[in-house]
Amino acid sequence: MRTLPALALAGLCLLLAPRALADGDPARGKQLLFERGCAACHSFDGSARPGPTYLGLVGKTRKVVTQEKTREIVADEAYIRRSILEPNHDIVEGYMPGAMPGLAMREGDVDHLVAAIAEIGGAAKAAPPKTEKNGSLGLLAAATLSFVLGHIGLSSVTLRRPLIQKLSEKGFQGVYSILVLAAFIWMIFAYRAAPHVELWQAPAWTRWIPLVVMPIAFFFLVCGYSTQNPTQMMQEKAVGAEPRGIVRITRHPALWSFALWAMAHIPPNGDVASVCLFGGIACLAIAGMLHIDSRRKLALGDAWEPFAAKTSLVPFARGGVGKALGEIGIVRFVVAILLYVGMLHGHRMVIGVSAMP
């Protein structure tokens, strides 16, 4: 359980990077052009519409206004992508700025749209578009189970004690970290390769869920790692101290931060692969809380009971929020806000999709 935060922070930003353009499916992209209303303003055949036509677009030199300056650019795939994600960056000369609204994009949608517009616009693709991914949902399910069960299994007393006796504490920690990291990398790459199978068409309002939940998740994360807590690694001796700050709200703030992060990203995605990935991480975080409580009760004996009685697994179940917030202090709030703002600005660069609705 201890490695979940480190893995999530170190690996997700790198491995959930934007997928290659070659992954775009023109057929799916054409569907999206109609679903998102693009076809209402942009024609496929050169006929006049409120927006520029897609016909003959790719490779054409056009005049645009960028930051109130007129310039000429070549309409390539990078230009198409930028026009979708930042519609007011380059305004085609003769068209009004702000006419095209920003679109709420799920991961992969931009690739599909770029592939479709490039095909309509007459671009010759460097590689044939892929209509299917090389991976499978079965492999993703197996990788997710390996990640979740590997965490829980290797942390259990049944396996942990004999392995420590054979490998020593440091040796066990090394093997544990390698196996869990391998399962994590496998899970992320399996997610990237998995086909898109939609379970529901996510309404636009679902994109507000992460925006509302993530400040709480960052707050729990910051407080969790900056507050003495016997549920944390190497802090078991703190079990006799009076709970303070975030520990008054929940004794598992860090794990709750990852559970909230994962659960908040399921509704706006709505595909099988995302439910498997984020659902697996959420289940691991919640199961980890129960597992840690069980291990601490076994290891700490009578000392655990008074601490457990004063705290709760479920946030806010014990009350005392006012006192907790006073002990948390303003600095932790500021750090959480800065992380949240950084996430809002960096989400598109790292993940490939804007965090804004």
N, C-alpha and C positions, 0 to 999 in steps of 0.2 A: 504494500500500500504506500510505502514511503516514496517510491519512485514515480508515482503517478504525476504529481505536479511537475517534477523535473522533466519527465518525458513529454508532457503536454506542452510545456513552455519551450523546450529545446527543439522538439521535432515537428509540431504542427505547423508552425510558421514556414519551415523549410519544405516540408513534404506536401503541404496543401497549397503549393504555389500554383499559378494558373496553368491549366493544361494547354498542351500545344495546339496551334491552330489546326493542325492536321486532324484533330479529334472532332472538328466541327462537321456536322451532318447537314448538307444543304437541304435535304427533304424536311428535316425537323425545323431548320431555319425558316423555310418558306411557310410552314405552319405558324411559326411564331410571328412572322411578318403580318399575318392576318389577325392572329390572336391579340397582338399588342397594338394593333391599329396602324402599323407602319404603311400597309398597303393603301390606306385611305388617303395618304398624303404623297406617296411616292409611287409612280407608275412603273410597270415592268416593260412597257412597250414604247416609251418615249412620249406618250401623250401628256398633256398639261395637267398638272396637279398642284396643290399648294406648295409642295416641296420638290426638289430636283428629282428627275427620273433616275432609275437604276440602270436603264439601258445604256450600254457603252460607257459606263462610269469608270471602270477600272483601267488604269493606264492613261486616262485623260488628264491633261493639264487644265486646271481651273483656277480662277481667281477667287480668293477668299479674304475675309476681313478677320484678322487676328489681333485682339487688343487694340482695336481702332486703326490698325495698319493694314493696307492692302498688300497682298503677296500672291505669288503663283506657287501652287504645289501640285504634285502628281497624286492622283487618287489611287493609292495602293491599299493593301490590306491593313496596314497600320493606320492609315487615314480613316478607313471605314470603322475600325475598332474605336478610334478616338471619337469619331462622330457619334457613335452609339453611347459611349460612356460619358463623354463631355460634349453634348450637342451644341453648346454655345462657345466652344473653343475656336473653331474655324467656321465662320458664317459665309456660305456661298454668296458671292456678290449678287445683289439684286433681291436677296431674301432678308426677311426681318429677323433680328436676333430674338431668341426666346420663343419662337414659334414651335420648336420641337421640345416637348417636355422631357425631363429625365425619366428613364424607365427603370422600374424595379427589376433587377436581373438576378436570377438564381445562377449558381455556378454551372457553367457549361452553355448557358443560353447565348452569351455573347459570341462564343465560338461558332455556334450553329448559325446565328444571324450573319456573321462575317462570311461564313462559307456560302450561304445562300445568296447574299448580295454580290459576292465575288463571282459566283456562277452566273447570275443574271446579268451582271455587268460585263461578262465576257473574259474574265481572267483565266489564264491557263494555270492550273494548279501544279505546284512542284511535285506533289504526290497525290495520288487518288484519295478522295475523301473517304474516311472510314465510317461505315454505317453501324459498325459494331465494335465494341471494345474487345481487347484480347483476354480480359479477365472474365470472371463470372461471379454471380452473387453467392454461389456455393463456396468459392474460395474466400470471399470476404467474410462469410459467416464463420468459416473454419478459423480464419485469422483472428477474428474478434473473440471467439470462444477461447482460443489459445492465449490471447492477451488477458482476458478477464479471469479465466480459470487458472492460468499460470500465476498470476498475482496472488490469488487466494490460496491456491495449493501450496506454493512455495513459502507462503507466510504462515501456514498452519503448523501447529506444534508437531503433528504426526510426521511431517517431512522435514521440518526445520531442524529439530534436535538431532536426528541421526546424521543429517548432512553436515551440521556444524561439528559434530564429533569426528567426522571423517576429513572435513576440509578446513576446520578452524573457522572462527567467526568472520575473519577477513576474507578467507577463501570462499565461504558461503556467500558473503555479500557480493563478491566479484562475479561468481557464477550466476547468482540471482539477477544482478543488474544486466549481464550479457543476455541471458535468456529472455528477460522481460523486454529489453530494448529490441532484440531480434523480433519478438512477437509484435511489438508496436510498429516497427518499420514494415513488417509484412502486412499488417492491418492497413496502414496508410496507403501503401502501394496497391494493395488489393482494392481499396476504396477508389483510388484514382483510375484503376483499370476496369472497374465494374460497369456494366451497362446501366443506362438511365431507364429505370422502370418506375413510372409515376404511380403513386398511390392516391394522391389527391392534387388538384390544381390549387396551389396555395393562394388565397386571396391576398391582395396588396397589404391589408392591415396586419397580416401576420409578420411582416418585416419590422413592425414596431415592437414585437415581443422581445427580441434580443436587445433592442435599444433601451427598453425599460429595465430588463433583468440584469444586463451586464454591469451597470454601476454597482448594484448590490453584490454581484459576484466578485468584482474587483475589490470592493470594500471588505468582504469576507476574506479574500485572499491576502490582502495587505495586513489586516489585523491578525489573521491566523498565523502568519509567519513572523510576527513581531510581538507576540504575546506568549508568555510562559504558560505551557499547557502539558499536563502529563500524558495526553494522548499523542503528543508529537514524539518523534524519534529522539532518544537520549535525554528526555525530560521527565522520566518517570518519577524522579525524586520530588517533583513539584506537586505530587498528589496530596501532600499534607498542607499545602498553602491555600489560602482563601482564593477562590476563583475571582479573576478580575477581568474587566473589559469585555472583549468579545466572548470570552469563555462563559460569562454570565448568560449570554444569548444562546450559544450552542458550544458544546465541547469539541465539535468537529468543523470549525469554520472553513479551513482550507479545502476539505473534501466537499463541503457544501458549495464552495465557489465553483468547483469543476462540475458538480452535479447540475447546478443552475445553468452554467455555460452550455453544457451538452443538451439539456432539456429545452432550453430556449431556442436552439438552432434546429430542432426537429420540425415545428410547425411551418416555418417559411421555406423549407426545402421540399418535403413531401414525397421523396422518392425512396425506394427500398434501400439503396445503398446508404443514404444519409441516416435513415432510421436505424440501420444496423450499426453504423459507426458511432453516432452520437448516443444511441440507446445503450450500446455496450459500455461506453465510457460512463454514462450516468448510472447504469447498474453497478459498475465496479465501484464508483464513488460511494454509493449508498450501501452496498454490501461491505465495503471497506470500513465504514463506520461501525456496523454491527460486529465485524470481525475484530476490530481494534478493541472495542468494549469487552468482548469475550476474552481476548488475550490479556488485557490489562486486569480484568477481574481475577483471572487465574494467576497472573504473575504477582500482583500487588496484594491479593488477599483482602484482609479486613480494612486495609488502608483505602481501598478503592470505593467502598460503599459510601462513606461520608461525601466524597467528591462527587460520585454519581448522583447522590441525593440532592446536591446543591446545583447540579447542572442538568442539561437536557440534550438529547440527541437532536430533537426537532427544534429549530430556531424559535425563540420567543416563548417557548412553552412554560418557562419558569418565571416570567415577568422580570422585574428589575431592570427594565430597559433604560430608564433615566439614569440610574447609577452607572450602568455599563457604558453609556455614551459619554458620561463625564470622565470616566477612567480611560476611555479610548483616546480622547484628545483630538485636537484639530489637525495635527500633522498627518495622521493616518487618513483622514478624510481628504486632505489635499493630495496626498500621493495617489489615492484611489481615483480621484478626479483626473489627475494628470495621465494616469494609465488609460483611463476611459477615453479621454480626448485623443491620446496617441493612437488608440485602437481605431477610432473613427477616421482619423486621417490616414492611417497606414493600411487599413483593411483592403482597399482596392489594390494597392501595390503588392501586398503579400499574398492575398487569397485570390485576387483577380475579380472580385465583385465588391461594389460599394456597400458599405454598411448602412447607408442612408436609404430610407424608403423611396 
